[in-house]
Amino acid sequence: MNRREFAALALPIASSGLGLSRRGPRVIVQGPELALVLRGGRHFRNGRWQSGDIGVDQAGKLRFGSHLPGATCISVPGRVIAPGFIDILADNSTNPAATFPVFEKYKVADGVTTALQMHGGSGDCMTYYRTMEGQPHRIHYGVSTFVMAIRARFRTLTQRVRQVEKNLDEGALGVSHSLEYQPAPPEELLAYARLARRYDRPMFLHLRYSDRERELEGVDEAIALARRSGARVHIAHLHSTGGTFRMAEALDRIRGGIAEGLCLTTCVYPYSYWATYLSSRRFDPGWQERFGLTYGDLRVVGSGECLTAESFARYRQTAALVAVPEGTMPLARTFDPALREDFCMIGSDGGIQREPRANSHPRGAGCFSTAIRHGLDTGMPLERILEKMTLMPRSVVLPAMRERGVLEEARAADLTVFDPATIRGTATVENPNQFAAGIELVLVNGRVAYQDRMLVASRGSAIRY
């Protein structure tokens, strides 16, 4: 899909906010009562805030009107009713078959109804979907083809390309690779991007460099890849890889690529610090100079333990994840300017994988509630914030996500109801396993999945091509 085709799907929708229809007033549902009606809340549809009822019919589809008849009516005065949040950059690729119940528990409590692992994913997508489809899921799920896993398994480029193509044939939502963690030659990367273009799936990139001196080279490489391949290229978490130190320049370069007709998107998460595994290449010798950090700046996520040279060496041999100090990526200089761009959306790059206390960045449990809180506190219109966690991520994975991420008659009833006065993330580095505040009700496929901090039904389904 070129940029013009992409814009035809995404931009006219965005211009009218979260409501898609331009066909005039909706017909009020007549006849048999609906399965569920939400009454008294407000929602953004058809370019304006409205206060009418939102109903769910027996097939789990959305209905709109006034005084809708419902078998169950839930009063939500003062609350916002939004499309269920879409996490375009969820992360649960290590052992999803074992960890997905915990992972999905904290996602749905953050208002997420669809978590797509487009950064990572699976090296064998058919096996992934077969395994996951036999289990009950609280939210919708899906994966990209995980090039890192494929490169670790196959020696030759021919074998790797064949496996990527097999995954795309079997329903993978895109292609992803993390160049900083597993560098690949540009021509190999181009081969994957050309496959993404041929299948009209996005190419997700964790950029090659994250230090001050070279981070913009990674941005330029992503833009050049889109230019050479014609693929839709998405830059993962730009503010922690690509724009940590030079965000204004990174955004300007992406803007320039879009102006020449390339299809480029990116995402950010609302935290001023990053976290990653000590065993990764990011902590190869020279990391102190690259990032301006010391051993004592690193905190073990899940305990808050600050490292020493001795514990750094010990933990480096394990799967420990560490976080850098708050303020390492000042929100006003990184997250805020990126989020103001039309091509930037919210993505967590996280997921809680175990209990009682996870070794996972707090964004795995609080990304979306934290983003709303920060956006409101800094004066961003609420409808604009919501667009960046519903409509925009939806547009990247069309047509697979056509039913979701919008408030439109007869679309799937994935809904998140929250209190804008109290919504916020509560997860911390010391204790990431905490439900968000202010998320009061979540519907997945028309059924209540989460209500009043309690897990209810499991109606999630696979998202795939």
Sequence and secondary structure as in RCSB ss.txt:
>XXXX:A:sequence
MNRREFAALALPIASSGLGLSRRGPRVIVQGPELALVLRGGRHFRNGRWQSGDIGVDQAGKLRFGSHLPGATCIS
VPGRVIAPGFIDILADNSTNPAATFPVFEKYKVADGVTTALQMHGGSGDCMTYYRTMEGQPHRIHYGVSTFVMAI
RARFRTLTQRVRQVEKNLDEGALGVSHSLEYQPAPPEELLAYARLARRYDRPMFLHLRYSDRERELEGVDEAIAL
ARRSGARVHIAHLHSTGGTFRMAEALDRIRGGIAEGLCLTTCVYPYSYWATYLSSRRFDPGWQERFGLTYGDLRV
VGSGECLTAESFARYRQTAALVAVPEGTMPLARTFDPALREDFCMIGSDGGIQREPRANSHPRGAGCFSTAIRHG
LDTGMPLERILEKMTLMPRSVVLPAMRERGVLEEARAADLTVFDPATIRGTATVENPNQFAAGIELVLVNGRVAY
QDRMLVASRGSAIRY
>XXXX:A:secstr
  HHHHHHHHHHHHHTTTB   S S     SS BSEEEES BEEETTEEE  EEEE TTSBEEEESS  BSSEEE
 TT EEEE EEETB    SSHHHHHHHHHHHHHTTTEEEEEEEEEEESSHHHHHHHHHTS  SSEEEEEEEHHHH
HHH  SHHHHHHHHHHHHHTT   EEEETTTS   HHHHHHHHHHHHHHT  EEEE S  STTTHHHHHHHHHHH
HHHH   EEESSTTTTTSTTTHHHHHHHHHHHHHTT  EEEEE S S  EEETTSGGGSTTHHHHHT  GGG EE
TTT  B  HHHHHHHTTTT EEE  TTSS TTTTHHHHHTSTTEEE       SSSS SS THHHHHHHHHHHHH
HHTT  HHHHHHTTTHHHHHHTTTTTTTSSSB TTSB  EEEE TTT B    SS      BSEEEEEETTEEEE
ETTEE      B   
